[in-house]
Amino acid sequence: MKPFLPPKAAPIMHGFLVSGLMSLIVTGIATLNAIGISDPMFTTKWGGSWVQSWMVAFPVILFVAPLARSMVGRMVKKPEA
């Protein structure tokens, strides 16, 4: 696939993808623990939970990522030149 977004879109796309994948995994595990994989509604319930979670996770990560980056910057030594 040829890149089509401007460089300034990178942080937003990163947040979009990371929040989507993370919420997919977390809701999958939570749904599995709550109802089990043998439940005939597993996929439907997981999908519904994922969409709701992603709607929260995406804006949150856009706010939290710069804060986390700043905190990591304070904890990690700068490379010596």
Backbone as CSV, one residue per row, in Angstrom:
resi,resn,N_x,N_y,N_z,CA_x,CA_y,CA_z,C_x,C_y,C_z
1,MET,0.839,-1.175,0.000,0.000,0.000,0.000,0.887,1.243,0.000
2,LYS,0.553,2.174,-0.829,1.321,3.414,-0.921,0.827,4.388,0.156
3,PRO,1.743,5.038,0.905,1.325,6.004,1.931,0.474,7.115,1.317
4,PHE,-0.561,7.513,2.037,-1.454,8.531,1.508,-1.795,9.631,2.510
5,LEU,-1.308,9.510,3.728,-1.595,10.523,4.747,-0.381,11.418,4.969
6,PRO,-0.609,12.659,5.349,0.525,13.544,5.644,1.205,13.126,6.949
7,PRO,2.483,13.450,7.107,3.222,13.058,8.314,2.570,13.520,9.619
8,LYS,1.898,14.663,9.603,1.296,15.160,10.847,0.134,14.271,11.320
9,ALA,-0.344,13.369,10.464,-1.414,12.453,10.850,-0.891,11.236,11.613
10,ALA,0.426,11.052,11.640,1.015,9.852,12.256,0.606,9.640,13.714
11,PRO,0.659,10.656,14.588,0.262,10.394,15.978,-1.204,9.988,16.116
12,ILE,-2.062,10.556,15.308,-3.486,10.210,15.387,-3.713,8.792,14.873
13,MET,-3.081,8.444,13.753,-3.222,7.088,13.220,-2.618,6.046,14.164
14,HIS,-1.511,6.403,14.787,-0.906,5.498,15.766,-1.888,5.254,16.906
15,GLY,-2.458,6.306,17.440,-3.445,6.167,18.514,-4.659,5.374,18.074
16,PHE,-5.114,5.602,16.847,-6.268,4.890,16.302,-6.004,3.389,16.251
17,LEU,-4.846,3.014,15.694,-4.513,1.595,15.549,-4.206,0.930,16.889
18,VAL,-3.414,1.572,17.718,-3.067,0.975,19.018,-4.317,0.816,19.884
19,SER,-5.166,1.835,19.923,-6.377,1.734,20.745,-7.310,0.658,20.206
20,GLY,-7.402,0.535,18.890,-8.254,-0.490,18.304,-7.774,-1.890,18.606
21,LEU,-6.482,-2.115,18.411,-5.934,-3.451,18.668,-5.955,-3.808,20.155
22,MET,-5.586,-2.844,20.997,-5.563,-3.127,22.424,-6.972,-3.402,22.954
23,SER,-7.935,-2.591,22.543,-9.305,-2.814,23.018,-9.864,-4.125,22.469
24,LEU,-9.478,-4.507,21.252,-9.905,-5.789,20.689,-9.407,-6.951,21.548
25,ILE,-8.145,-6.903,21.908,-7.551,-7.980,22.706,-8.140,-8.018,24.110
26,VAL,-8.231,-6.860,24.757,-8.717,-6.816,26.136,-10.181,-7.236,26.220
27,THR,-11.025,-6.749,25.315,-12.434,-7.146,25.368,-12.606,-8.615,25.007
28,GLY,-11.742,-9.129,24.134,-11.803,-10.554,23.811,-11.513,-11.413,25.026
29,ILE,-10.489,-11.055,25.778,-10.144,-11.806,26.991,-11.248,-11.670,28.038
30,ALA,-11.757,-10.457,28.219,-12.812,-10.241,29.206,-14.089,-10.993,28.828
31,THR,-14.441,-10.973,27.554,-15.636,-11.697,27.105,-15.441,-13.198,27.259
32,LEU,-14.274,-13.675,26.917,-13.960,-15.097,27.080,-14.103,-15.512,28.537
33,ASN,-13.546,-14.722,29.450,-13.646,-15.038,30.878,-15.073,-14.935,31.398
34,ALA,-15.858,-14.021,30.858,-17.208,-13.796,31.357,-18.204,-14.847,30.875
35,ILE,-18.152,-15.196,29.593,-19.190,-16.096,29.061,-18.650,-17.372,28.432
36,GLY,-17.360,-17.432,28.183,-16.769,-18.624,27.581,-16.911,-18.619,26.072
37,ILE,-15.996,-19.304,25.427,-15.970,-19.326,23.966,-17.087,-20.191,23.386
38,SER,-17.648,-21.079,24.184,-18.699,-21.959,23.671,-20.063,-21.273,23.596
39,ASP,-20.195,-20.093,24.185,-21.456,-19.345,24.106,-21.716,-18.989,22.643
40,PRO,-22.902,-19.312,22.118,-23.179,-19.018,20.713,-23.170,-17.522,20.378
41,MET,-23.288,-16.678,21.378,-23.274,-15.230,21.164,-21.900,-14.614,21.434
42,PHE,-20.877,-15.448,21.602,-19.546,-14.948,21.951,-19.071,-13.854,20.996
43,THR,-19.107,-14.131,19.710,-18.583,-13.182,18.727,-19.395,-11.883,18.724
44,THR,-20.705,-12.001,18.808,-21.572,-10.817,18.818,-21.322,-9.972,20.058
45,LYS,-21.226,-10.621,21.212,-20.992,-9.885,22.461,-19.601,-9.262,22.473
46,TRP,-18.626,-10.006,21.980,-17.264,-9.479,21.910,-17.224,-8.262,20.991
47,GLY,-17.829,-8.365,19.827,-17.844,-7.252,18.885,-18.505,-6.005,19.454
48,GLY,-19.623,-6.192,20.143,-20.313,-5.054,20.753,-19.475,-4.401,21.835
49,SER,-18.850,-5.233,22.648,-17.983,-4.710,23.711,-16.787,-3.981,23.119
50,TRP,-16.250,-4.539,22.036,-15.079,-3.931,21.414,-15.401,-2.551,20.865
51,VAL,-16.509,-2.406,20.165,-16.872,-1.109,19.589,-17.039,-0.065,20.692
52,GLN,-17.726,-0.443,21.769,-17.915,0.492,22.882,-16.579,0.860,23.521
53,SER,-15.729,-0.127,23.709,-14.424,0.125,24.322,-13.541,0.990,23.438
54,TRP,-13.576,0.752,22.146,-12.749,1.518,21.224,-13.183,2.980,21.197
55,MET,-14.485,3.209,21.321,-14.990,4.583,21.339,-14.436,5.363,22.527
56,VAL,-14.130,4.676,23.605,-13.528,5.316,24.782,-12.007,5.331,24.647
57,ALA,-11.434,4.214,24.207,-9.978,4.063,24.176,-9.299,5.041,23.224
58,PHE,-9.895,5.305,22.075,-9.241,6.171,21.091,-9.048,7.594,21.606
59,PRO,-10.089,8.268,22.090,-9.838,9.616,22.613,-8.924,9.620,23.835
60,VAL,-9.045,8.581,24.665,-8.200,8.518,25.861,-6.735,8.409,25.474
61,ILE,-6.415,7.554,24.501,-5.003,7.385,24.129,-4.442,8.651,23.494
62,LEU,-5.268,9.407,22.794,-4.782,10.664,22.218,-4.378,11.642,23.310
63,PHE,-5.059,11.572,24.442,-4.732,12.442,25.577,-3.582,11.866,26.406
64,VAL,-3.609,10.555,26.626,-2.659,9.915,27.537,-1.283,9.678,26.902
65,ALA,-1.219,9.412,25.609,0.066,9.101,24.969,1.104,10.207,25.145
66,PRO,0.761,11.481,24.913,1.767,12.522,25.129,2.203,12.620,26.594
67,LEU,1.275,12.391,27.496,1.601,12.401,28.923,2.560,11.258,29.249
68,ALA,2.271,10.070,28.752,3.148,8.915,28.984,4.519,9.145,28.359
69,ARG,4.559,9.710,27.144,5.821,10.006,26.473,6.661,10.959,27.307
70,SER,6.015,11.958,27.878,6.708,12.923,28.722,7.254,12.261,29.987
71,MET,6.455,11.405,30.600,6.895,10.705,31.815,8.081,9.791,31.518
72,VAL,8.025,9.076,30.390,9.133,8.197,29.993,10.381,9.037,29.746
73,GLY,10.215,10.198,29.126,11.350,11.084,28.875,12.049,11.519,30.141
74,ARG,11.298,11.624,31.232,11.897,11.993,32.519,12.598,10.829,33.197
75,MET,12.201,9.603,32.833,12.769,8.421,33.492,13.958,7.830,32.753
76,VAL,14.057,8.072,31.451,15.092,7.457,30.628,16.229,8.458,30.402
77,LYS,17.427,7.950,30.601,18.598,8.809,30.376,18.701,9.170,28.904
78,LYS,19.162,10.356,28.650,19.389,10.820,27.281,20.679,10.173,26.770
79,PRO,20.717,9.787,25.500,21.959,9.182,24.972,23.087,10.209,24.969
80,GLU,24.257,9.697,25.287,25.429,10.581,25.289,25.979,10.697,23.882
81,ALA,26.311,11.907,23.506,26.812,12.138,22.137,28.287,11.904,22.039
